[in-house]
Amino acid sequence: MENLLSFWRKGSVRSLTYQWGLVVVIICGMFWVYDIATTNMARLGLKTGFDFLTDEAGFPISPALIDYSPRSTYIEAMIVTLLNTIFLSLIAIILATILGFFIAMFKLSSNLLLRKFGNGYVEVFRNVPLLLQLFFWYFAALKMLPMKRSSISFFDVAFLNIEGFFIPLPILEGGAEFVAWAVLIATLISAIIWAWAKHRQKNTGQPFPSLILGAGLIILLPLLVAWVLDFPVTWEVPKFGRFNFEGGTALEPEFTAMVFGLTLYNAAFVGEIIRAGIQSVDKGQKEAAGSIGFTNMQTYSQVIVPQAMRFIIPPITNQYLSLAKSTALAGAIGYADFFWAMDGAIAPQTGQVMELQAITLAGYLGISLFIAMLMAIYNHMTRIPER
Amino acid sequence: MEPILAPFKMPQPAPYQSKGLLGWLRINFFSSWFNSLITLVLIYIIFNLANFLIHWAFINAVWFGDSAKSCPDINAACWAFVTDRWRLFVYGLYPSELYWRVNIVYALAALTIISFLYSYGRWTKYFRITMIIIFPITAYIFLVGDAFDLKYVAPEEFGGLLLTLVIASIAILGSIPLGLILALGRTSDLKVISKVCTYFIEFWRGVPHIVIIVMFVALLPIFIPDGAGIDVVVRAFIAFAAFNSAYMAEVFRGGLQSIPIGQFEASRAIGMSYWKMMGYIILPQAIRNSIPALMNTCIMIFKETTIVMLIGFSDLLGIIQISLESSDWIGPPHIFSSAYTFAALIYFIFTFGMSKYSRRLENRSNIEQQ
């Protein structure tokens, strides 16, 4: 007995017991749940298996980035709506970051009124539920827009009305691929110049204006090629015909409302993150940079921002993840996103909720992991090497 | 060589440009031509916005009425919708002769909040602990009933602000203990336990909340033995507590990581067991450090309760949406914007109050530490 007790008191024995105990409990629990699930599913007469994926979907998906018709299969419907979700997240992430940057600048400004304005923006948009904001944009704000005949016109090339935002569409002609090649080549050359300049600055301390040169190259070379080829791109401008707009493309109100809501809501959080990151850099850093003759611009780009990034990246990754996940609310205002397709369209038709739930979870986990991975790579690239 | 001494100067008075009201204005609003431009543009924008809002919300607004016809002006707020339906928004479908029970719960909730807002000398602690214990029990008895001669009211009949507050409180109170356990598991030295907790947390955090709620509501009956039917409202409560515990776990993990390693080593060195070390030394400090993040998570949970309307519950937003689509009030979009403004104001009062409270706690703990 005494022996057994001292054996049990040994740390390694106890920790192994706890851990293996947990593993056994989890495995037993899984078998138990599996058993219950199979009995229940047999009792309810639910179909199982993934055969339905190649059946005809039969429902339309209105913003489709790739070819899709109601005659396509379920798996194609899933891919189309998953692309919609990714596209929406991407646009909203980019816009929210840009707007959030400005909000942060407002809050750091020396102008008291501008600071208060930024503060007010953050408090209002951060403290109201996202779903309510989406409803506001979709059911209230966008529904107040004029009818098609009296659209709000932006320089006669884009039109905003109750049925959506009508924008010009670029039409590619022969030779357009050369311009694309020019962009690619210019990017490659700039990357090489950037790497060489960095190497040289490390060894000799001589700076080289690689950023300006690269930007110029990427803009000018394709322009030159396009000019030589007599601009192989024409813009198809929407024109109001007898009853409807012809030409161009329309951003549907559902999409516009989602972009508005997601951008304005998340920009408040992004703005706070960027502001906190910049303020977390010690004041001495700015003063030191100033005292060795850095301009204000250089201080920010060479000293403050690189250090602030370390504080900004982890929370901003979480914000991007939360944004991507909140696109699942799109179904509430009728935008055809991944969750809408799975839960609102495919599940009622096929009844195979288990399989669909598994695919939904896998889809969103995939998006989350992808964003987390990208940000981890970026974080690795911009980290400050520690001695 | 003789050292060159700088001529001694008396401290100079502040330059006249930075003194007084004019100086304050110059520093804060007109420090450069660009700043002056921004100030003028902003004054113009804010003036127009305020002018519009005052006309929209007060001067032209319609305050009373019983249908969409009472609000013909599309450039004015339609508060008639709110004054006509406010009972529905506050009490949901709760039987109207039993409103007094809800009122008692609201009053108790207010008393609980008050107990945390102010300090009452040496009674503070007892007051708060009593309220924290009494409030959930009395709230349950009064809301659900079925005890002490109180009539039973099914949770399905909760609605409006009441449902929003009930879901938020259950999610917050349920996820804190679960989150604490998960955080302890994740930071544990036992590799397997730490891995299991990590995967559990990351799984919930990687999936949209609406997906989880739909999963629980639609699929939970398949995973439990037949006969043990769980009410659909309770399923939603479980879902909320489940995924929010993952967020809470991350909050507490942050708090645990902020404790210097010396604290762990010192408690071990004087022979404390793991649970004694956690209970007496680490957790009291870690929980105090995680209060700001905890309050942020509470705000997030409160806002997230709106998604229950997507599975057919009538929380505050849900019941407003239903009322907007009822035959009396269906109409032009300006009624929608008034209703959403009202809802936003209610949510704002709660979330803004919570964030102000958290900032006060933070300031106080900063002062205590100095």
Contacts between the chains, C-beta under 8 A, distances in Angstrom:
chain1	res1	chain2	res2	distance
A	15	B	189	7.5
A	15	B	190	5.2
A	18	B	190	6.0
A	18	B	193	6.8
A	19	B	190	5.2
A	19	B	191	7.0
A	19	B	192	3.8
A	19	B	193	6.1
A	20	B	192	7.7
A	22	B	192	6.1
A	22	B	193	5.9
A	22	B	196	6.4
A	23	B	192	6.1
A	26	B	196	6.9
A	33	B	223	5.4
A	36	B	222	7.8
A	36	B	223	6.1
A	36	B	224	6.6
A	36	B	225	5.6
A	37	B	222	5.4
A	37	B	223	5.5
A	39	B	226	7.8
A	40	B	221	7.3
A	40	B	222	4.8
A	40	B	223	7.6
A	40	B	226	6.4
A	41	B	222	6.2
A	43	B	226	7.0
A	44	B	222	7.5
A	46	B	222	7.9
A	109	B	38	7.9
A	110	B	27	7.9
A	110	B	28	7.6
A	110	B	31	5.9
A	110	B	35	6.8
A	111	B	28	6.8
A	111	B	29	6.3
A	111	B	31	7.6
A	111	B	35	5.0
A	111	B	38	5.5
A	111	B	39	6.2
A	112	B	28	3.8
A	112	B	29	6.3
A	113	B	28	7.7
A	113	B	29	6.1
A	113	B	38	7.5
A	113	B	39	5.5
A	113	B	42	5.0
A	113	B	43	7.2
A	113	B	46	7.9
A	114	B	38	5.7
A	114	B	39	7.9
A	114	B	42	6.4
A	117	B	42	6.1
A	117	B	46	7.6
A	123	B	352	6.6
A	124	B	348	7.4
A	126	B	351	8.0
A	127	B	299	7.4
A	127	B	303	7.8
A	127	B	347	6.9
A	127	B	348	5.0
A	127	B	351	4.0
A	127	B	352	5.1
A	127	B	355	7.0
A	128	B	303	7.6
A	128	B	344	4.6
A	128	B	347	5.5
A	128	B	348	5.9
A	128	B	351	7.6
A	129	B	303	4.1
A	129	B	304	7.4
A	129	B	305	8.0
A	129	B	306	4.3
A	129	B	317	7.0
A	129	B	347	5.7
A	130	B	303	7.1
A	130	B	306	7.9
A	131	B	306	4.4
A	131	B	307	6.1
A	131	B	309	7.5
A	131	B	310	7.8
A	131	B	317	6.5
A	132	B	306	6.2
A	132	B	317	5.7
A	132	B	340	6.1
A	132	B	343	5.7
A	132	B	344	5.9
A	132	B	347	6.7
A	133	B	344	7.9
A	135	B	317	7.4
A	135	B	321	7.1
A	135	B	336	7.8
A	135	B	340	6.1
A	136	B	336	7.8
A	136	B	337	6.9
A	136	B	340	4.4
A	136	B	344	7.5
A	139	B	324	7.7
A	139	B	333	6.6
A	139	B	336	4.6
A	139	B	340	7.6
A	140	B	333	5.0
A	140	B	334	7.6
A	140	B	336	4.1
A	140	B	337	3.7
A	140	B	340	5.7
A	141	B	333	7.8
A	141	B	337	7.1
A	143	B	333	3.8
A	143	B	336	7.1
A	144	B	74	7.6
A	144	B	333	5.0
A	144	B	334	7.2
A	144	B	337	7.5
A	321	B	205	7.7
A	321	B	206	7.6
A	325	B	206	7.9
A	325	B	207	7.1
A	325	B	208	4.1
A	325	B	209	7.3
A	326	B	208	6.9
A	327	B	208	7.8
A	328	B	208	3.6
A	328	B	209	7.9
A	328	B	210	5.0
A	328	B	211	6.0
A	329	B	208	7.9
A	329	B	210	6.3
A	329	B	307	6.9
A	329	B	310	7.4
A	331	B	310	7.6
A	332	B	310	5.5
A	339	B	208	6.7
A	339	B	210	6.7
A	339	B	211	6.1
A	343	B	211	7.9
A	343	B	214	5.7
A	353	B	218	5.7
A	353	B	219	6.3
A	354	B	219	7.0
A	354	B	222	7.3
A	357	B	211	8.0
A	357	B	215	5.5
A	357	B	218	7.7
A	357	B	219	6.1
A	360	B	211	5.6
A	361	B	207	5.7
A	361	B	211	6.8
A	361	B	215	7.7
A	364	B	206	6.6
A	364	B	207	5.0
A	364	B	208	5.8
A	364	B	211	6.3
A	365	B	203	7.3
A	365	B	206	4.7
A	365	B	207	6.3
A	368	B	205	7.7
A	368	B	206	3.9
A	368	B	207	7.6
A	369	B	206	7.0
